[in-house]
Amino acid sequence: MGATQNQNKLQKLTIAHQNIDGLQNKIDRLTHFLHNSNPDLIILTEHGLSSEKLENTRILGYSLIGGFARQQHRKGGVAVFVNLKLENKITVTSISGTTSELICETILLKIELKQETLHLLSVYRPPCSNLISAIDFLSSELDKIVNINDPILVMGDINVDNLVNSCDKRTLDETLISYGLSRLQLPPTRITSHSQTSIDFICTNNRETLITTKVQKTGLSDHTAQLCTIITDKTKQTLNQTKRRQFTTRTVQELRHNLQSQDWSQVILTEEVEAAYKAFNGILQSAMNIACPLKITKNKRNFTKNAWDNESQTLKLLYLEALNREHITGHPEDKKETA
């Protein structure tokens, strides 16, 4: 019975992320949230605990898989807790070192599913962090994934608002695209009295038809929780789909308008060709994603029409017989019959 339940569990995998802004005094409230939402894994950013306190933290029904805790500064950190039923399916690939403090703190996990391996990268980037330095850390962790065809999921608090078309957003999107990842659209994930921003992220190289996302207010901090559910049992998935952009007169006009309203100074004034190209490509990709985003479309099946019917087959045989007689006899009558 237990094995059957575990197998059914792995057909869908739900991963939650919550910027907890200090875990120590919120364990009871966190347990209540986990009891109601029942995710398979919970990523906690800004847990603010030391390594010792993190290892001694107990959450009912969950165990600590691993995490990063700051050694030289307060707050920050990232940790992952897993449902006890699944802890034997998960191994730690990498945890960022002390040099990642205040820049980009991460933990990379490998999750053995029914038919494949899922790589989960959990991220916390402080708002004061230099984005380029953070992306370097992010890239070094993604480079540790040996099989790039495996499904990848990146979740956490990146502190780059996805609702504002900024240089930081374009830079991050460009990096994700280079790894075949796309950032899923989420509503505001941090809501204060004076702002609403979508600074937490869920990124994947998986088909969007296999993923559902949800944002949920928890009261654990001024961040919402983000829940991502992945269909892991693909034995019944027979969809023949691709992602493509739909170019119409309307979308092209909107793209032209978006490009005309862009600030191109970072392209024109940049002396290095590579940097100028990256800036240009980032602006172009961002404008295209707004005007004509990639959409999932079903591929039409191409049925091959059989050109040979019974009549054509008969004519072919008669022609070959006549041609053979012509070659044997060489008579003019046989040549005329072949023609």
N, C-alpha and C positions, 0 to 999 in steps of 0.2 A: 504494500500500500504506500509506504514511504517513498519507494523508488519511483512509483507511478506519479505521485504528487510532484516529486522533484523534476521528473521529465516534463510534465505539463508546465511546471514553473518556467523551465528554460525556453519554452516556446515564445514567451514574451519576457523581456528583461526591462525593468524600469529603474532608471537611475535618477536620483534627485540631487540638486545642488542648493545649498543655502549658505549665504554669507551670514554667519552667526553672530559676528561682532562680539566675541567673548563667550566661550562655551561654559565656563565654570559654574555659573549660577543659572543656567538655562537647561539643564539636562532633563528635568521633569517636563518642561514645556516641549522640548525636542522629542522626548519619548511619546508624548501625546500626539504630536504631528505624525511621527512615524507609524504609530498604531493606526491612525486614520487613513494615511496614504499608502502605507505598506510598500515602500520601494525596496528593490533588491539591494541597492547600494545607495549610500548617502555621502555626498561630498560636502565637507564643511570647510569653508574658507574663513580666514580671520578668527580662528579658534582661540588664539591668544594664550595657549598653554605652553609650558616647558615640555621637553621631551619626556621627562619623568611623569609629569601630571597627565600628559596625553596617554601614555602607556597604561596608566592606572585608571583611566576613565572607563566606566562601565555604562553601557546603554542596553536596556532590556531587549533581548532578541537579536542583538547585533554584536559583532566583534570588530576590533580595529585591525584593518589590513596593513596600514602603514600611513605615514604622514611626515610632513616637514614642520619642524618647530624652530623658531628663531633662537639663536644663542646669544646674540649681541644686542638685540633690540626687543622692545615690547610689542605685543599684539602680533598681527599677521599670522602666517602659517596656513597649511592646507592638510587635511586628513580625510581618509576614506574609511567608513565603516560598512560592513557587509552583513546581510542577513545570514544567520547561523546556518541555514540550510544550504547556502551556496559557497561557504568559505573555502571548501576544498577545490573549487573551480577557479580560484583566482591566485595569481602570483604577482609579486612586485618585480617590475623590470628595472625601474630606476627611481630614485628620490633625489631631487636637486640638492647640491651641497651648500655650504655656508656662504659661498660667493653669490648665491642667488638672493640672499636677504635684501629686502627693500627693492628688488629688481623684478624677479619673476620666480615665484616659488611653486614647485610642481611635484607631482608624483605620477609615474606611468605604470599602469597595471596591464596584465594580460589575462583575459577572461576566456576560459575554454567553454565554448557553446556546443550545441549538438552537432553542428556540421562545419564549424569554422572557429577561428580565434578572433576575438574582439579586443582591440587595444584602446584603453581608456586613459586619456591624459587629463589630469585635474590641475587647474591653474589658479593661482592668485597673483595678480599684478597690482601693487599699490598705486594709488592715483598720482603720487609724486615721482614714480619711476620713469626713466627715460624709455620711450617706446622702442626705439631701435635696439637698445641693449636688451630689453625684455624679449623682443622678437628673436634675437640671437640665442637666448636661452631656450625659447620655445622651439626654434628650429633644431637645436642640438638634441632636444628630447625626441622630436619627431624623426630625426635621422636614425634613432636607435631601433625603429620599427623595421625589421629586416624585410618582411614581405609587404610591399606597398599595396598589394591587392587585397590584403586583409581589411575588414571593416575597421574604421578608426572613428573614435568619438572624443571630442575635446570639449570640456565643460569647466565652468568656473566664473570667476570675477576678473574680467580683463580691463575694466575701467576705460573702455573706448565705447562711446555712445553710438549705437547703431542707428539711431533715429536722426542723427545730424550728419550731413555730408561734409565731413572734415578731411583734412590731410591725414590725420591719424587713422581714420576709418579706412581710407583708401590704401594706406600703407599696410594695415593689418589684412585687409581683404586680398591684396596682391600676394602677400606671403601665404595665406591660406590656399589661394588658387594654385600656387606653385607646388603644393603638396596634394592637389586634387581635392581639397576640402572646401566646403561652402558654409558660410555662417547662416544659420536658420533665422528667419524673422521672428522676433519676440516683441511683445508689447513692453511698456516700461517695467523694468525690474527693480528700480530703486525710486521710491516715491517719498519726497519730503514736502514740507509746507511751501517751498519755493521752486521745486524742480521735479520733473519726471524724466528719467533717463533709462535707456536700455543698455546697461554697462556689463551685465552678465551675459555669457554667450554659450551657445550650443553649436558645435561645428562637426561636420561629418563628411565622409566620402561615400556614404551609403545612399541608396535610392530613397527619396523622400516618401515614396509610397510605403516604405517599411518602417517609417518613424512617425510618431505623434508627439507633440509637445504641449505642455500646459504650464501656465504661471499661476501660482497660488499664494495668496496672502497668508502668512503664518503668525505675524506679530512677534517673531523672534528677533527681528531687526528692521531697519527701514528698507531692507531688500526683501523681495518676494522669493519664494522657492520656485525653481524651475524643474519640472519633471519631464523626462524624456523616456518614452517607451519604444523599444525596438522589437520588431517581429524577428525572432531568431530561427524559427522553424520554416525553412523556405521550400520544403518538399512539395508544397501545393502552389507555390508561386510560379505561374506560367506566363507572367506578363512579358510582353515584348515591347519595351518602351525605351525611349531615348529623351535626352534633354536638348532642346533647341530654342533659338530665339525666333519669335514671330515678327517679321518685318512687314509692316503695312504702311500705307500713306500716313496714317495718324501717328504710329510709333516713330517713323522716321522724322516727321515734323517735330515731335516732342524731343527726340534725341538732338536734332539740330538746335532747338531752343535751349536745351540743357547745356550743350557745348558752348553756345554763345554766351551764356551767363557765367561760365566758369572763370576762375582766376588763374590765368596761364603764366603768371610771373615766375612761379617756381620752375617752369619748363624753360622759359625764355632767358631768365637770368642765371640759370645754373650752368657753370662752365664745363663740368664733367658730363660727357656724352651718356654714360651709363646711368648716372643719377637723373639726368634730364629725361631719358627714355622711361625710366621707372616712374617718374612723376607724370609723364604724358600718358603712359599705359594705365596708371592708377586712376587718373581723371576719366579716361575713355571708358574703362571697365565700369566705373561707378555710374557714369551717365547712362551706359547701356543697360545696366542692371535696373535703373529706375524707369527708363523709357520702354525697354523691351527685354524684361527679365527672362532668364531661362525657364522654360515650362516643359513639363513632362507630357510627351505625346506618344500615342500608340503607333507603332510601325505597321503599315499596311502589308499584309502578306501578298507577295508577288507569285501568282499562280502561273506556271509555265504552260503555255498553250501548245498542245501537240499539233505540229504542223502536218503530220502524216495521218491521213484518213485512209479508208480501205481503197477508195478509187485511186488516190495518188500512189499507194503502195503497188496496186496492180499495174499502173502505167510505168512505174519504175522497173518492175520485173520484165514487162514486155520490151522496154527500151534496151535493157541489158542483154536480153536474148537476141534482139536484132543486131545489136552492136557486136556481139560475139560471132554471129553468122557472117557479118561483114568482114571481120578480121580473118575468118577462116577461108571464106570463098573469094573475097575481093570482087564479087560480081557487082556491076552497076545497079542491078535490081535490088540487091541487099542493102547497098548504100542508100538508095532511094527510100527503102522501107525504114531504115534507121532514122533518116531525116523526117 
